[in-house]
Amino acid sequence: MKKIERIAQYIEQIAQGNHTMDLYREYEEDILSVEADELFTLLNDRIVLGETPKQILVYLDRLMHVFAQSLNHNDCPITEDSFIDHMIKENQALSQRLEKIKVLLTQKDYLRIKKELLSRFEELLEFHVHYIKKENILFPLLEKKDDKYAGVSIMWTLHDQLRNTLKDIVILLKSVDFDQKAFIMNVGRYFFQAYGLIQKEELILYPVALNVLNQSEHDQMRQESFELGFAFIEPPTPEKTEKSEIYIDDVDSWVYRSETGELTYEQLTLFVNALPLDCTLIDEHNKVRYFTRPKDRIFPRSPAIIGRDVRNCHPADSVDVVNKIIDAFRNNQRDVATFWIDMRGKKLLIQYFALRNRNGEYKGTLEVSQDITEIQELEGQRRLLQWE
């Protein structure tokens, strides 16, 4: 039996709650030689067999504890000022802030220092950009390399859990009736999640990325990260590159013609990006083909998602709904799906539109997101002649 098959057996035992020393000794030789890429493969196999990321997370930290010794020896050289280098430095900056909060928490009188605690935890919300870069830049490139890297959905679920825990802490600190017991419980959960996520990134995700992605892809990740930003570190200097917007030889001669008029390539690009909407087009094969770049983006997008399966662009908890919407469009049961949410003090309208050709055949889905906060506040009229 191959090593990877034996480790799969060990993981199955752990998943069933069997984590005795006798079990460890039985598989010790394999455990001490496991590599990050092998662990990626094994966890993705469990997803393929029907296990959800949330179910895997129940026992994942126990696995990390067992495999940490082996994974710590899988050192990969990290290029200074690279995407991975920036991500690791962001983790270090987060750890420093966590350590300062831990010192603050030793005072015990949390009600007295509640204002300072709120400031420290609200600052941690800014680390959100670190996870956004993983979800929109690194994950898509890994998924394109091999289907087994779709297992990054486990880490995306971890992102969501950690973000929700941090939001709960901020809510508790803002509450007039401060629940210290709930606060302590959530802080403990957050620290466990945050440190655990750093470990998973640096022992599994980054070593795999360093081994699997080529230099051109690492350069691409670095360049794309400037659009999304940096968390807790000084922004590095971007490379001076000429941005190419289209991959055809003669842009100046390119013209879009239809029964309602014609547009040059420049006019069409200016037109779609001037719309105050986030638009993403998915083709009939569920692959992302295009997204607009409005002045004020609502949801982050990176060129790395082009060609990505749309189901991998959403947290695991949302995938079933995405599948249902697309299936309803494909089967001609629905043409539109509409949702609205509150996010960062804004009211957002999110709509999905089925795309069909003149024969009624399904050709894809258009996702359109719009900030309607100001629209909802409109009253009376402002006519054209009242413009200033």
Secondary structure, DSSP 8 states (H G I E B T S, - for coil): --HHHHHHHHHHHHHTT---HHHHHHHHHHHTT--HHHHHHHHHHHHHTT--HHHHHHHHHHHHHHHHHHHTT------TTSHHHHHHHHHHHHHHHHHHHHHHHTT--TTTTHHHHHHHHHHHGGGHHHHHHIIIIIHHHHHHH-GGGGGGHHHHHHHHHHHHHHHHHHHHHH-SS--HHHHHHHHHHHHHHHHHHHHHIIIIIHHHHHHHS-HHHHHHHHHHHHHH--SSS--------------SS-GGG-EEEETTEEEEHHHHHHHHHHSSSEEEEEETTSBEEEE---SS-SS---GGGTT-BGGGGS-GGGHHHHHHHHHHHHTTS-SEEEEEEEETTEEEEEEEEEEE-TT--EEEEEEEEEE-HHHHT--S---GGG--
